[in-house]
Amino acid sequence: MPDPETPAAAPRRPATAAGTSAENPWPVRLLASKIDAYVARMPWTWVEGQVVQVNDRPGAHVVFLTLRDADTDMSLPVTLTRRVLARLRDVLPDGLRHGTRVVVHAKPEFYAKRGSLSLAADDVRPVGVGELLARLEHLKRVLSAEGLFDAERKQPLPFLPRVVGLVCGRASAAERDVVDNARLRWPAVRFEVREVAVQGPAAVTEVVAAVRELDALPEVDVVVVARGGGSVEDLLPFSNEALVRAVAAVRTPVVSAIGHEVDSPLLDLVADVRASTPTDAARRVVPDVAEELAGVAQLRSRARRAVSARVEREEAGLRALRSRPVLAAPHVLVDGPGAEVARLRERARRGLGGRLERAAVEVGHLRASVRALSPRSTLLRGYAVVQAVGPEGPRVVREPSDAPPGTRLRVRLADGELTARTG
């Protein structure tokens, strides 16, 4: 039986993180040692980034610098010996500076006491302009194959935007060029300006955020991204893949005004309109009020001349019509047909009268013939029609034998009839 005053044995620590629990956790020192052991097994690797801080203390054997991702705010500390830094003098006479793009050959190291991760580098190489251009060309082919540069997806600029969104550097000449020249062309134009970093590690993040913010404003009809000229390295943020994809995703038309005529970052290809300079961007986003007024005056003059010419042609046509005889004496149009109608009526009357007269003569001849052949005409000459009336009805008496004595007779005369009986 154990001694009650003897302390209980410490619980056995889990061998893996999956075996920990609230009742049996890892202490911080054990977790730190586990991380240290894991990081120690990681191999050497090449890492690319931008130098944002260099700590080179005189007399120190180690140089500290901070390497930042080109597209995000993530960064890692890097340590390298002075001998490694000295090898850069041949290609970078001024040494490592803020914003220099480099690739380092380093191994991750974990400092358990501070709980921090860093990179120990044994080689640092600057990314040359030729290599940068090759990478940009590869990225250009990839994005083009995805259709981000196709003309079909580009939107037309509005004729007169309500508000122009402007993304530019802080107190930059590009901002003055766009705003001043746009207001010279159209004094009533309104701007929604977002001043951001246009070079360096923070440029991509700030420009993307500004473009998305302006795209979300319903009154902004067009967004201009403007920057003055610069070296290839200075303009790299505007060829960044994250920035290019962000511009391709917005609904508002975008004008790219980066650098000068010879500069061609990838933003120019994905934007709806490419302006050669910020001044050219101002010319493209708003019309020139003087030109528009001149155009309106020209159109009004053309319309006035066209209407006047049309009225003159119509007046000439009316005069020509009025000078014709048919309009000088309109009754001529009626007199001729009226006389023809009267002639035809008279001709029809004569024809109908002659036809009626011939018909009347013919009817008279027929009436005479009918009278001559009528039995009544015979009766009028003194003849009579004698009929014997018997049970079978009356019958004409043609012979004396047709009416024996005692036969009832009916004698029809010209103007009546008589009854008699044979004796």
Protein Blocks (a to p, Z undefined) as FASTA:
>chain_A
ZZfklccddddddfbfklgcfklccdfklmmmmmmmmmmmpccdddddddfbdcddehia
bdcdddddfkbmbdcdddddfklmmmmmmmmmnopaehiacdddddddddfknopacddd
fbdcdddfklmmmmmmmmmmmmmmnopmpmklpccddfbdfbdcddddehifklmmmmmm
mmmmmmmbccddddddfedjklmmmmmmmmmmmmmpmklmbdcdddddddfklmmmmmcf
klmmmmmmpmbdcdddehjfklccfklmmpmbdcfbfklmmmmmpccfklmmmmmmmmmm
mmmmmmmmmmmmmmmmmmmmmmpmklmmmmlmmmmmmmmmmmmmmmmmmmmmmmmmmmmm
mmmmmmmmmmmmpmklmmmnopacdddddfkopaddfbfklmcghiacddddfkbccddd
dZZ
